[in-house]
Amino acid sequence: MYLFENPVLQRELLVNLRMPRAFVLLLLYQVLLAAVVYFAWPKDNLRLDLTENPESTSTLVDLFFLGQYVLASLMAPSFAAGAISGEKERSTYEMLLASPIRPEAIVMGKLVAALTHLAVLIFASLPIVMLCLPLGGVSLYEVLAAYLALIASVITFGMISVACGSFFPRTSSSLVVSYLTILPMALMGILFWSSLSELGETRFKLSIAVIPGIAAAITISLFYICSARMLYPPDFGSEGKEVVDLELESAQAVGLVIQRDQFPDRLFAPPKRETLMEDGTNPVYDKEMRSEIFGQGTLMLRLAIQISMVVAIPVMAWCLYIKRHLAPWYISYVVLFNILIGPVFSAGSVTSERERQTLDLLLTTVITPWQILWGKLLSGLRVSSVLSSFLLWPVFLALIMVGEYWGNLPTIIAYVIIFCLTCLTTAMLALFCSTLFHKTSTSLMATYTVILLMYVAPLATSFFGNTYFPKSRGTEIVNAMTITSPFSAAFNVPIYMEDFSNSDSGWRPAQAGEPQIFGYPLKDLEHFGGYVVFTILFNGVLFGMMIWMFNSRWRVSTSTE
């Protein structure tokens, strides 16, 4: 009943595995991993060296495995977060619960079906990594232990995503909370694997004993929690789409409570309007800010704030106070949080109108496309930027408490500029994808995909090129392409700390007679300037295209399909 005769599992497998995206994803995944092994393969003397180059082989296998681990961690929520919340969005949640299928069987079927894609991808990569074994330096048992740890981690991440889907009525909310929970765990896994690279035996034992045990404990606990919620569903009777009473939710909430009439909560969650709108008020903006975003409650917001702050405390202490030259790492954490949270509040701006079949009515009102767009953009941008700013204030606190930051005031200003441009880009890109696509889930995943291609892919390619082809012309081109990434811009803004002047950061003040701006070498600021120019142009093009599409009534005739 749980696996072999589970109708939920059978239905999900038949639908999902027969979709063209399953075959396209497998092809792209295999081509990417094969390219990594091909280009990183030792080419000295065009022959295998089983004795002199074991360290490079170990590095290649670690790179291959960590690449798979990162990809699987990023893809697990996209497959599993909508397993249960998707039923609520399709209005089939009640029918599923009313069936004679046991809740445990439903959860098991959803989990296994969601992870089948990833299982196929992981096992299909085994022949590629086996090609590295003849090079020496890595044993078959180490490879199998790595795959065991990888599979245990993926199952855990999938179960976390399925559990999040049982708590939220929207896939977008489930997806964000899943990423906020999974990414810190994934980063800890990467640090664990990298730090023990020279302790092969210790890493082997932990991979086959400790990691699977922890993963099993988390998975089993969440499995029974999720099953219990489906046995006694609190949202049964309304297909999981009821409008939440925010006052009742605040009264019953545990932990952080959002008070919409108090500062700073009213910055991103203004209270409900009890009076008529003033003349000149944009009705789209007012409606989005006061009802649309918070119609499903504040659980996702509260979890996002609490999880991010818990992770931020140790990162802040280490990067801003103890190892002050690592300040770009904290800025990168703030940027990463905005990348995760920002698209959620804008990706459904237009698709939700299509899903409710109100887009035609909106476009036939006297509200201009300009008002519609800036109202929807500003409402989502206001929420995401204020939430992200909760993590940015420690930078200003450090500026007050640590005197050395005053000598790097232009650098702090540059960090704030990077933060603001990232907030604008994530909201603008999500709104653009919402204009293109019909479904909010599709819009959100498209936004995350483009962000990964712009912000992460150039950095990964640059790291690979600098590791294996440091003197290649192609590596120089790839390094130049990293101007699209705020992470690269943060690390290329020069900062100078007296206590860490001998660090390998390469940041330094300008020398006498050297072209400079604010006391820093001009060439060291070129990357930051390139990022600013590119981001402004990119957002301008996106906004211009959206204005054109709204003026031409983009897809109005198909908005109700």
Buried (B, 14 or more C-beta within 10 A) or exposed (E): EBEEEBBBBBEBBEEBEEEEEBEEBBEEBBEEBBEBBEEBBBEEEEEEBEEEBBEBBBBBBBBBBBBBBBBBBBBBBBBBBBBBBBBBBEEEBBEBBEEEBBBBBBBBBBBBBBBBBBBBBBEEBEEBBEEBBEBBBBEEEBBBBBBBBBBBBBBBBBBBBBBBBBBBBBBBBBBBBBBBBBBBBBBEBEEBBEEBEEEBEEBBEBBBEEBBEBBEEBBEEBBEBBBBBBEEBEBEEEBBBEEBEBEEBBEEBEEEEBEBEEEEBBEBBBEEEEEEEEEEEBEBBBBBBBEBBBEBBBBBBBBBBEBBBEBBEEBBEBBBBEBBBBBBBBBBBBBBBBBBBBBBBBBBBBBBBBBEEEBBEBBEEEBEBBBBBBBBBBBBBBBBBBBBBBBBEBBEEBBEEBEBBEBBEBBBEBBEBBBBBBBBBBBBBBBBBBBBBBBBBBBBBBBBEBBEEBBBBBBBBBEBBBEBBEEEEEBBEBBEBBBBBBBBBBBBBBBBBEEBEEEEBEBEBBEEEEEBEBEBBEEBBEBBBBBBEBBEEBBEEBBEBBBEBBEEBBBBEEBEE
